[in-house]
């Protein structure tokens, strides 16, 4: 047996009161013998023995009353028979990932999970504390009513979330509660892809509700890519589905159905479009709805506008001219002087600029960067080889480059994005009207112009960074961390509302869709939010494989809601005993009253 309020045991010291009263009642005085009363002495001695026994019994009963009250005040818990359960810190982990929105037998799986969670919370007692931790990282604590309301308000979001992280957070909450009895109650659809790691429970008893049953067959759109990202004005949408039979699809662009067709099982769909709209447009590829509606739609964003006019400076070398020729042939750029590809010694804006091939030109290049308003300078020479890390640059190596040094710092620094790094240095940076590369555009300095990535990478750099109102497309899962473009401070939501974004890092919205980065009052890029592809795989864990996903404590996995509910607040097997001791104190008071009434009047109690 243990105590939640052990200091209350000090009340047991009050047993000195009935003991003192008992001792004070023993009277002593002068004895005077009367001859006429000698015959009564024998009877008096016999009755005195009865009174002493009764007084001793009263003292013992009163001491027991004090002890029972002290024990009840100390809030004991133990294995003895008692009412209710031991005060427990309970963390409810509720899976509200996309897969729980699947409809089974006419209702979403999440509705079953929420009903079971509310039934479990209804078993809570006055001494219990509870928290709700959801797959999307939200935590609600407080009184039981607040937690139940939070369960009611929980909705499925568009992504997979982090159930392993939610379990870890739940364990931390109950361990920090100050209540000895800890429990984590998990409610999930048991999707295998959501439980890839092993969660440590650190000794906390855990019970899992994963509804019985086999999930229905699911089909989803798992890929929808505009090629190229910037249409001039024609473009292609390439999509892939998981349908195991022929599926009907449609392509939406700017809120209008622009194409329809059928997709063969496992085949890629390619749809060529030429929209009349200009600027940034939201689009989607959609299947006919099934039981899991959330993955029947895949979002994309495309920019429609004139191709940027690009020229390769005479000093940029043959690789620059070859890239421009290829981009013109693909229709991604036109010939003109709006954007230049050049060495930094000929810097201007807008431009893609490379370090000078001749080290003698380094000073001239730094002065040209300063005149053009580009807040960088070339510093110390570096040598490799070193792998270049950046989007679209897989396998690229830098052999010779210069350290890129910003000319301003702190509040005076202009917004900048680092596109690639080599050897720990920034290798490619972008800002307002420029893309600057730390290596010369020569095969001796980098193998970029020799690789297949060369033309696509420079084409994307021009269209995303330098093509007028065009900008980058960032793809993210719901609630994932994304970097805000340096030039934007606002995000336009699908409903048209505009929200300020201050921090350099932010959480992607929970709902799938297309969100537009604002550049002033115009759209300057897009944040496309889609569910993770693995969320469309509805395969479930068996109870045995589910138990293997946890370590550090025993785990019970149940598929029946009523059986699972009975395990909540009962995993420890210990119960609150203060009611038992209060009942004992009442019985002892009744016994005291009965003994007191049995003592003749005038002889005390």
C-alpha positions as CSV (number, residue, x, y, z in Angstrom):
1,X,0.0,0.0,0.0
2,X,1.2,3.5,-0.8
3,X,-0.1,7.0,-0.1
4,X,-0.8,10.0,-2.3
5,X,-0.8,12.4,0.7
6,X,1.6,10.8,3.2
7,X,2.0,13.9,5.3
8,X,-1.6,13.4,6.5
9,X,-0.4,10.4,8.5
10,X,0.9,12.9,11.0
11,X,-2.8,13.2,12.1
12,X,-2.3,9.8,13.7
13,X,-0.6,11.6,16.6
14,X,-4.0,12.6,17.7
15,X,-4.4,9.2,19.3
16,X,-2.8,10.8,22.4
17,X,-6.1,12.6,23.0
18,X,-8.3,9.5,23.9
19,X,-5.4,7.9,25.7
20,X,-5.0,11.0,27.9
21,X,-8.7,11.2,28.6
22,X,-8.7,7.6,29.6
23,X,-5.8,8.1,32.1
24,X,-7.3,11.3,33.6
25,X,-10.6,9.4,34.4
26,X,-8.8,7.2,36.8
27,X,-9.5,8.8,40.2
28,X,-7.5,8.4,43.4
29,X,-8.4,9.8,46.8
30,X,-8.7,9.0,50.5
31,X,-10.7,5.8,51.4
32,X,-12.9,5.8,54.5
33,X,-14.4,2.5,55.5
34,X,-17.9,2.3,57.1
35,X,-18.7,-0.9,58.9
36,X,-22.3,-0.8,57.7
37,X,-21.1,-0.8,54.0
38,X,-18.7,-3.7,54.2
39,X,-21.2,-6.1,52.7
40,X,-21.3,-4.0,49.5
41,X,-17.6,-4.1,48.8
42,X,-17.6,-7.4,47.2
43,X,-20.4,-6.4,44.7
44,X,-18.6,-3.1,44.0
45,X,-15.4,-4.8,43.1
46,X,-17.1,-7.0,40.6
47,X,-18.9,-4.1,38.9
48,X,-15.6,-2.1,38.8
49,X,-14.0,-4.8,36.7
50,X,-16.8,-4.5,34.1
51,X,-16.4,-0.7,34.0
52,X,-12.6,-0.9,33.5
53,X,-13.0,-3.3,30.6
54,X,-15.6,-1.1,29.0
55,X,-13.4,2.0,29.4
56,X,-10.5,0.2,27.9
57,X,-12.6,-0.9,24.9
58,X,-13.8,2.8,24.4
59,X,-10.2,4.0,24.4
60,X,-9.2,1.4,21.8
61,X,-12.2,2.2,19.6
62,X,-11.4,5.9,19.8
63,X,-7.7,5.3,18.9
64,X,-8.8,3.2,16.0
65,X,-11.2,6.0,14.8
66,X,-8.3,8.5,14.8
67,X,-6.1,6.1,12.9
68,X,-8.8,5.3,10.3
69,X,-9.4,9.0,9.7
70,X,-5.6,9.7,9.4
71,X,-5.2,6.8,6.9
72,X,-8.2,8.1,4.8
73,X,-6.8,11.6,4.7
74,X,-3.4,10.2,3.4
75,X,-5.3,8.9,0.3
76,X,-4.0,5.3,0.3
77,X,-3.9,3.1,-2.8
78,X,-3.3,-0.7,-2.8
79,X,-4.4,-4.1,-3.8
80,X,-7.1,-4.3,-1.1
81,X,-10.8,-4.2,-2.0
82,X,-11.8,-0.6,-2.5
83,X,-14.1,1.6,-4.6
84,X,-13.2,3.1,-7.9
85,X,-9.5,3.1,-9.0
86,X,-6.3,4.6,-7.9
87,X,-5.8,8.2,-9.1
88,X,-4.3,7.9,-12.6
89,X,-2.5,10.1,-15.1
90,X,-3.9,9.1,-18.4
91,X,-2.7,10.2,-21.8
92,X,-5.0,9.4,-24.7
93,X,-3.2,9.1,-28.1
94,X,-5.9,9.5,-30.8
95,X,-5.0,8.6,-34.4
96,X,-6.6,11.2,-36.7
97,X,-4.4,10.6,-39.7
98,X,-5.9,10.6,-43.2
99,X,-6.5,6.8,-43.2
100,X,-9.0,7.1,-40.2
101,X,-11.3,9.1,-42.5
102,X,-12.0,5.9,-44.4
103,X,-15.7,4.9,-44.2
104,X,-16.5,1.4,-42.9
105,X,-20.1,0.3,-42.3
106,X,-21.4,3.7,-43.0
107,X,-19.2,5.7,-40.6
108,X,-15.6,6.9,-40.6
109,X,-13.1,4.8,-38.5
110,X,-12.3,8.0,-36.6
111,X,-15.9,8.1,-35.3
112,X,-15.4,4.7,-33.7
113,X,-12.1,5.7,-32.2
114,X,-13.6,8.9,-30.7
115,X,-16.6,7.0,-29.2
116,X,-14.2,4.6,-27.5
117,X,-12.1,7.4,-26.2
118,X,-15.1,9.2,-24.7
119,X,-16.3,6.0,-23.1
120,X,-12.9,5.5,-21.5
121,X,-12.8,9.1,-20.2
122,X,-16.2,8.6,-18.7
123,X,-14.6,6.2,-16.2
124,X,-12.4,8.9,-14.8
125,X,-12.6,9.8,-11.1
126,X,-12.0,13.0,-9.2
127,X,-8.3,12.3,-8.6
128,X,-7.5,11.5,-12.2
129,X,-5.8,13.7,-14.8
130,X,-6.0,13.3,-18.6
131,X,-4.5,14.6,-21.8
132,X,-5.3,14.2,-25.5
133,X,-2.4,13.8,-27.9
134,X,-3.3,13.5,-31.6
135,X,-1.3,12.3,-34.6
136,X,-1.0,15.8,-36.0
137,X,0.9,16.9,-32.8
138,X,-1.8,18.7,-30.9
139,X,-2.0,18.3,-27.1
140,X,-4.9,19.2,-24.9
141,X,-5.0,18.9,-21.1
142,X,-7.0,20.1,-18.2
143,X,-10.2,18.9,-16.6
144,X,-12.0,15.9,-18.0
145,X,-14.7,17.9,-19.6
146,X,-12.1,19.9,-21.6
147,X,-10.4,16.7,-22.8
148,X,-13.8,15.1,-23.8
149,X,-14.7,18.3,-25.8
150,X,-11.3,18.1,-27.5
151,X,-12.0,14.5,-28.5
152,X,-15.4,15.6,-29.9
153,X,-13.7,18.4,-32.0
154,X,-10.9,16.2,-33.4
155,X,-11.1,15.8,-37.2
156,X,-9.0,13.7,-39.6
157,X,-6.3,15.8,-41.3
158,X,-4.8,15.2,-44.7
159,X,-1.5,13.5,-43.7
160,X,0.1,10.6,-41.8
161,X,1.2,12.6,-38.8
162,X,3.7,11.2,-36.3
163,X,2.1,8.6,-34.0
164,X,5.5,7.5,-32.6
165,X,6.1,11.0,-31.6
166,X,2.6,11.3,-30.1
167,X,3.3,8.2,-27.9
168,X,6.6,9.6,-26.7
169,X,4.9,12.9,-25.8
170,X,2.1,11.0,-24.0
171,X,4.7,9.1,-21.9
172,X,6.4,12.3,-20.9
173,X,3.1,13.9,-19.9
174,X,2.1,11.1,-17.5
175,X,5.6,10.8,-16.0
176,X,5.7,14.5,-15.2
177,X,2.2,14.5,-13.6
178,X,3.2,13.7,-10.1
179,X,0.6,10.9,-9.9
180,X,2.1,7.5,-9.2
181,X,-0.3,5.5,-11.5
182,X,0.5,6.1,-15.2
183,X,-1.3,4.9,-18.3
184,X,-1.2,5.6,-22.1
185,X,-4.3,4.7,-24.1
186,X,-3.8,4.5,-27.8
187,X,-6.7,4.5,-30.4
188,X,-5.7,3.8,-34.0
189,X,-6.8,2.1,-37.2
190,X,-3.6,0.0,-37.0
191,X,-2.2,1.1,-40.4
192,X,1.1,-0.6,-40.8
193,X,2.8,2.4,-42.5
194,X,2.1,4.6,-39.5
195,X,4.0,2.4,-37.1
196,X,7.4,2.0,-38.6
197,X,9.6,2.4,-35.6
198,X,9.7,1.1,-32.0
199,X,8.3,3.4,-29.3
200,X,9.8,3.3,-25.8
201,X,7.2,3.3,-23.0
202,X,9.6,3.7,-20.1
203,X,7.6,1.4,-17.9
204,X,4.2,3.1,-18.5
205,X,1.4,0.6,-18.9
206,X,-0.2,0.9,-22.3
207,X,-3.4,-0.3,-23.9
208,X,-4.2,-0.2,-27.6
209,X,-7.6,-0.2,-29.4
210,X,-7.3,-1.1,-33.0
211,X,-10.7,-2.1,-34.4
212,X,-11.1,-5.5,-35.9
213,X,-11.8,-6.0,-39.5
214,X,-10.2,-5.9,-43.0
215,X,-9.9,-2.5,-44.7
216,X,-11.7,-2.1,-48.1
217,X,-9.7,-2.0,-51.3
218,X,-8.4,1.5,-51.9
219,X,-7.4,3.4,-55.0
220,X,-5.6,6.8,-55.0
221,X,-3.8,9.4,-57.1
222,X,-0.2,9.2,-55.9
223,X,1.4,11.5,-58.4
224,X,0.4,14.6,-60.3
225,X,3.3,16.6,-61.8
226,X,3.1,19.6,-64.2
227,X,5.9,19.5,-66.8
228,X,7.5,21.8,-67.1
229,X,6.6,23.7,-63.9
230,X,6.2,26.9,-65.9
231,X,4.0,26.6,-69.0
232,X,4.5,28.9,-72.0
233,X,1.5,28.4,-72.3
234,X,1.3,24.7,-73.1
235,X,2.2,22.1,-70.6
236,X,1.6,18.4,-69.6
237,X,0.2,16.8,-66.5
238,X,1.6,13.4,-65.6
239,X,-0.3,11.4,-63.1
240,X,-0.2,7.9,-61.6
241,X,-2.9,6.0,-59.7
242,X,-2.9,2.8,-57.6
243,X,-6.1,1.6,-59.2
244,X,-6.1,-2.2,-59.9
245,X,-8.7,-1.8,-62.6
246,X,-9.6,0.9,-65.1
247,X,-10.4,4.1,-63.4
248,X,-12.1,7.3,-64.6
249,X,-10.3,10.5,-63.8
250,X,-10.6,14.2,-64.5
251,X,-8.1,17.1,-64.5
252,X,-9.2,20.3,-62.8
253,X,-7.4,23.6,-63.5
254,X,-8.4,26.9,-61.9
255,X,-11.6,25.3,-60.5
256,X,-12.7,24.0,-63.9
257,X,-12.7,20.5,-65.4
258,X,-10.3,20.7,-68.4
259,X,-9.8,17.1,-69.3
260,X,-11.3,13.6,-68.6
261,X,-10.2,10.1,-69.4
262,X,-9.6,6.6,-68.1
263,X,-6.4,5.3,-66.5
264,X,-5.3,1.8,-67.1
265,X,-4.0,-0.2,-64.0
266,X,-0.4,0.8,-63.2
267,X,-0.1,3.1,-66.3
268,X,1.0,6.7,-66.2
269,X,-1.5,9.3,-67.5
270,X,-0.2,12.2,-69.6
271,X,-2.6,15.1,-70.4
272,X,-1.5,18.0,-72.6
273,X,-3.2,21.3,-71.7
274,X,-3.1,24.9,-72.9
275,X,-5.1,27.0,-70.5
276,X,-6.3,30.5,-71.3
277,X,-5.5,31.8,-67.8
278,X,-2.2,33.4,-67.0
279,X,-0.2,33.5,-63.8
280,X,-0.2,30.9,-61.0
281,X,-3.1,28.4,-61.2
282,X,-4.1,25.6,-58.8
283,X,-5.0,22.2,-60.3
284,X,-5.8,18.7,-59.3
285,X,-6.2,15.2,-60.7
286,X,-9.3,13.4,-59.3
287,X,-10.7,9.9,-59.3
288,X,-14.2,8.9,-58.6
289,X,-14.7,8.8,-54.8
290,X,-14.3,5.6,-52.8
291,X,-14.3,4.8,-49.1
292,X,-11.1,6.9,-48.5
293,X,-12.0,10.1,-50.3
294,X,-8.9,12.1,-49.1
295,X,-6.5,10.4,-51.5
296,X,-8.7,10.4,-54.5
297,X,-7.4,13.9,-55.3
298,X,-3.8,15.0,-55.9
299,X,-3.0,18.7,-56.1
300,X,-0.5,20.5,-58.3
301,X,0.4,24.1,-59.2
302,X,1.5,25.5,-62.5
303,X,2.6,28.9,-63.7
304,X,1.3,30.0,-67.1
305,X,2.9,32.9,-68.9
306,X,5.4,34.0,-71.6
307,X,8.7,32.2,-71.7
308,X,11.5,34.3,-70.3
309,X,13.9,35.8,-73.0
310,X,17.4,34.5,-72.3
311,X,20.9,35.2,-73.8
312,X,24.2,33.6,-73.1
313,X,26.9,36.2,-72.7
314,X,29.8,35.9,-75.1
315,X,32.2,35.3,-72.2
316,X,30.1,32.6,-70.6
317,X,31.5,29.8,-72.7
318,X,30.0,27.1,-74.9
319,X,28.1,25.3,-72.1
320,X,25.9,28.3,-71.6
321,X,25.1,28.7,-75.3
322,X,24.3,25.0,-75.5
323,X,21.9,25.2,-72.6
324,X,20.1,28.2,-74.1
325,X,19.7,26.4,-77.4
326,X,18.2,23.3,-75.7
327,X,15.8,25.4,-73.6
328,X,14.6,27.3,-76.6
329,X,14.0,24.1,-78.5
330,X,11.9,22.8,-75.5
331,X,9.9,26.0,-75.5
332,X,10.9,26.9,-71.9
333,X,12.7,30.1,-72.9
334,X,12.9,32.4,-75.9
335,X,15.9,34.2,-77.3
336,X,16.3,37.7,-75.9
337,X,18.2,39.8,-73.4
338,X,15.8,39.8,-70.4
339,X,17.9,37.3,-68.5
340,X,21.6,36.7,-69.1
341,X,23.9,33.8,-68.3
342,X,27.3,35.3,-67.7
343,X,30.5,35.3,-65.7
344,X,30.3,37.4,-62.6
345,X,32.8,39.9,-64.1
346,X,29.8,40.9,-66.3
347,X,27.3,41.0,-63.6
348,X,23.9,42.6,-63.9
349,X,20.3,41.7,-63.1
350,X,18.4,39.5,-63.8
351,X,21.1,36.9,-64.4
352,X,22.6,33.5,-63.7
353,X,26.2,34.3,-62.8
354,X,29.2,32.0,-62.4
355,X,32.6,32.6,-60.8
356,X,35.2,33.9,-63.2
357,X,37.2,31.2,-65.0
358,X,40.4,33.3,-64.7
359,X,41.5,34.0,-61.1
360,X,42.9,37.3,-62.3
361,X,39.3,38.5,-62.9
362,X,38.3,37.9,-59.2
363,X,38.6,41.5,-58.2
364,X,36.7,42.7,-61.3
365,X,34.0,40.2,-60.5
366,X,33.6,41.4,-56.9
367,X,33.4,45.0,-58.1
368,X,30.8,44.1,-60.8
369,X,28.7,42.3,-58.1
370,X,28.8,45.4,-56.0
371,X,27.7,47.7,-58.9
372,X,24.8,45.3,-59.7
373,X,23.5,45.4,-56.1
374,X,24.2,41.7,-55.5
375,X,25.2,41.4,-51.8
376,X,27.9,38.8,-52.2
377,X,31.6,38.6,-53.0
378,X,34.0,35.8,-53.8
379,X,36.4,34.9,-51.0
380,X,39.1,32.4,-50.6
381,X,39.6,29.7,-53.2
382,X,38.6,26.1,-52.4
383,X,39.5,22.9,-54.1
384,X,37.9,19.4,-54.1
385,X,36.5,17.3,-55.3
386,X,33.4,17.7,-53.1
387,X,29.9,16.6,-53.8
388,X,27.3,19.3,-54.5
389,X,24.2,19.0,-52.4
390,X,21.1,20.6,-53.8
391,X,17.8,19.9,-55.5
392,X,18.3,18.6,-59.0
393,X,22.0,18.3,-58.5
394,X,22.4,14.6,-57.6
395,X,25.9,13.3,-58.5
396,X,27.3,16.7,-59.3
397,X,30.9,17.4,-58.1
398,X,32.8,20.6,-57.6
399,X,36.5,20.6,-58.1
400,X,37.3,24.3,-57.8
401,X,35.2,27.0,-56.2
402,X,35.3,30.2,-54.1
403,X,33.8,30.8,-50.7
404,X,30.8,33.0,-51.1
405,X,30.8,35.8,-48.5
406,X,27.8,38.0,-47.8
407,X,28.7,41.7,-47.8
408,X,26.0,42.5,-45.2
409,X,24.9,40.8,-42.1
410,X,22.1,40.9,-39.5
411,X,19.2,43.3,-40.2
412,X,21.0,44.8,-43.2
413,X,21.2,41.4,-45.0
414,X,19.1,41.0,-48.0
415,X,16.8,37.9,-48.2
416,X,18.7,35.0,-49.8
417,X,18.1,31.3,-50.5
418,X,20.9,28.8,-50.5
419,X,20.2,26.4,-53.5
420,X,23.2,24.1,-53.0
421,X,26.3,23.5,-50.9
422,X,29.8,22.0,-51.5
423,X,32.4,21.2,-48.9
424,X,30.4,23.0,-46.2
425,X,30.3,26.2,-48.2
426,X,27.3,27.8,-50.0
427,X,27.8,26.9,-53.6
428,X,24.7,28.3,-55.3
429,X,22.7,31.2,-53.8
430,X,19.7,33.1,-55.1
431,X,18.2,36.5,-54.3
432,X,16.3,39.3,-55.9
433,X,17.1,39.0,-59.6
434,X,20.1,36.8,-59.4
435,X,21.4,33.2,-59.1
436,X,25.1,33.1,-58.2
437,X,27.3,30.0,-58.5
438,X,30.7,29.7,-56.7
439,X,32.4,27.6,-59.5
440,X,33.4,28.7,-63.0
441,X,31.3,27.2,-65.8
442,X,34.1,24.9,-66.9
443,X,34.6,21.2,-66.9
444,X,37.8,21.7,-64.8
445,X,35.9,23.4,-62.0
446,X,32.7,21.3,-61.9
447,X,31.1,18.5,-63.9
448,X,27.7,20.1,-63.8
449,X,27.7,21.1,-67.5
450,X,28.7,17.5,-68.4
451,X,25.7,15.9,-66.7
452,X,22.2,15.4,-67.8
453,X,21.0,17.6,-64.9
454,X,22.7,20.7,-66.4
455,X,19.9,21.9,-68.8
456,X,17.0,21.1,-66.5
457,X,18.7,22.7,-63.5
458,X,19.5,26.0,-65.2
459,X,16.1,26.0,-66.8
460,X,14.4,25.7,-63.4
461,X,16.7,28.3,-61.9
462,X,15.7,30.8,-64.6
463,X,12.0,30.1,-64.5
464,X,11.7,29.8,-60.7
465,X,14.0,32.7,-59.8
466,X,14.3,35.1,-62.7
467,X,11.2,34.7,-64.9
468,X,9.2,37.8,-64.0
469,X,6.3,36.8,-61.6
470,X,7.3,33.1,-61.7
471,X,8.7,31.5,-58.6
472,X,9.3,28.2,-57.0
473,X,6.9,25.4,-56.1
474,X,7.4,23.8,-52.7
475,X,5.8,20.4,-52.1
476,X,5.1,19.3,-48.6
477,X,3.1,16.8,-46.5
478,X,0.5,18.2,-44.1
479,X,2.1,19.7,-40.9
480,X,5.6,19.2,-42.3
481,X,8.2,21.9,-41.7
482,X,8.9,24.0,-44.8
483,X,11.2,27.0,-45.4
484,X,9.5,30.2,-46.4
485,X,10.9,31.8,-49.6
486,X,13.1,34.7,-48.6
487,X,11.1,37.2,-50.7
488,X,7.7,36.3,-49.3
489,X,6.0,37.2,-46.1
490,X,2.4,36.1,-46.8
491,X,0.6,32.9,-47.9
492,X,-2.7,32.9,-49.8
493,X,-5.0,30.0,-48.7
494,X,-7.4,28.2,-51.1
495,X,-10.3,30.2,-49.8
496,X,-8.6,33.4,-50.9
497,X,-7.6,34.6,-47.4
498,X,-4.1,35.9,-46.9
499,X,-2.1,34.9,-43.8
500,X,1.2,36.5,-42.6
501,X,4.2,34.2,-42.4
502,X,7.0,35.7,-40.3
503,X,9.3,32.9,-39.3
504,X,11.9,31.5,-41.8
505,X,10.5,28.0,-41.0
506,X,6.8,27.2,-40.8
507,X,4.5,24.2,-40.5
508,X,2.6,23.4,-43.7
509,X,-1.2,23.6,-43.3
510,X,-3.1,20.5,-42.2
511,X,-5.4,20.5,-45.2
512,X,-4.3,19.3,-48.7
513,X,-4.5,21.9,-51.4
514,X,-2.6,24.7,-53.2
515,X,-1.4,27.7,-51.2
516,X,0.3,30.7,-53.0
517,X,3.3,32.6,-51.7
518,X,2.6,36.3,-52.2
519,X,5.2,38.7,-53.6
520,X,3.6,42.1,-52.8
521,X,0.0,41.9,-54.0
522,X,0.7,39.2,-56.6
523,X,1.2,35.4,-56.5
524,X,4.9,34.6,-56.6
525,X,5.1,30.9,-56.1
526,X,3.1,28.0,-54.6
527,X,3.1,25.6,-51.6
528,X,1.4,22.3,-52.7
529,X,0.2,20.2,-49.8
530,X,-0.6,16.5,-50.4
531,X,-0.8,13.4,-48.2
532,X,2.1,11.1,-48.1
533,X,1.8,8.3,-50.7
534,X,2.2,5.6,-48.0
535,X,-1.0,6.9,-46.4
536,X,-2.9,5.3,-49.2
537,X,-1.7,1.8,-48.2
538,X,-4.3,0.6,-45.8
539,X,-2.6,-2.6,-44.7
540,X,-3.0,-3.2,-41.0
541,X,-0.8,-4.7,-38.3
542,X,-1.7,-7.9,-36.5
543,X,-2.0,-7.7,-32.7
544,X,1.3,-9.6,-32.3
545,X,3.2,-7.3,-34.7
546,X,1.6,-4.3,-33.1
547,X,2.9,-5.3,-29.6
548,X,6.4,-5.5,-31.1
549,X,6.2,-1.8,-32.0
550,X,6.7,-0.9,-28.3
551,X,9.4,-1.5,-25.7
552,X,9.8,-0.9,-22.0
553,X,6.4,-2.0,-20.8
554,X,3.7,-4.6,-21.4
555,X,1.1,-3.6,-24.1
556,X,-2.4,-5.0,-24.6
557,X,-3.9,-4.8,-28.1
558,X,-7.6,-5.2,-28.4
559,X,-10.0,-5.0,-31.3
560,X,-13.3,-4.8,-29.3
561,X,-14.2,-1.4,-28.0
562,X,-16.0,-2.5,-24.8
563,X,-13.2,-4.8,-23.7
564,X,-10.6,-2.1,-24.4
565,X,-12.6,0.5,-22.4
566,X,-12.6,-1.8,-19.4
567,X,-8.7,-1.8,-19.4
568,X,-8.5,2.0,-19.1
569,X,-7.9,3.1,-15.5
570,X,-7.5,-0.5,-14.5
571,X,-4.1,-1.5,-15.9
572,X,-2.3,-1.1,-12.6
573,X,-4.7,-3.3,-10.5
574,X,-4.4,-0.9,-7.6
575,X,-7.4,1.0,-6.1
576,X,-8.2,4.0,-4.0
577,X,-8.7,2.9,-0.3
578,X,-9.8,6.2,1.4
579,X,-13.5,5.2,1.1
580,X,-12.7,1.9,2.8
581,X,-11.1,3.7,5.8
582,X,-13.8,6.2,6.0
583,X,-16.4,3.4,6.2
584,X,-14.3,1.8,8.9
585,X,-14.3,5.1,10.9
586,X,-18.1,5.3,10.6
587,X,-18.5,1.7,11.9
588,X,-16.1,2.4,14.8
589,X,-18.2,5.6,15.7
590,X,-21.3,3.4,15.8
591,X,-19.5,0.9,18.0
592,X,-18.4,3.7,20.3
593,X,-22.0,5.0,20.6
594,X,-23.2,1.5,21.4
595,X,-20.6,0.9,24.1
596,X,-21.2,4.3,25.6
597,X,-25.0,3.7,25.9
598,X,-24.2,0.4,27.7
599,X,-22.4,2.2,30.6
600,X,-24.8,3.1,33.5
601,X,-25.5,6.7,34.1
602,X,-23.2,8.3,36.6
603,X,-20.3,6.0,35.8
604,X,-19.1,7.9,32.8
605,X,-18.5,6.5,29.3
